[in-house]
Amino acid sequence: MDGRKRANIKPGIEVAIVLKQDQRSGKLTEGIVKDILTNSSNHPHGIKVRLEDGQVGRVKEILEE
């Protein structure tokens, strides 16, 4: 599923995000969404979220709902 649409992302789902410091390498970090930080309905680089462990990044993949 597409991580660029806010409607696809809800707290509690598992996602793969790219952290700010990993944007050059493209390294993905997996976790559970705690908060959605992007207010717009879509974003070309992915919706920004905070994971339950406190890490913040943009959603690249939705792993499961």
Secondary structure, 3 states (H helix, E strand, C coil): CCCCEHHHCCCCCEEEEEEHHHCCCCCEEEEEEEEECCCCCECCCCCEEEECCCCEEEEEEEEEC
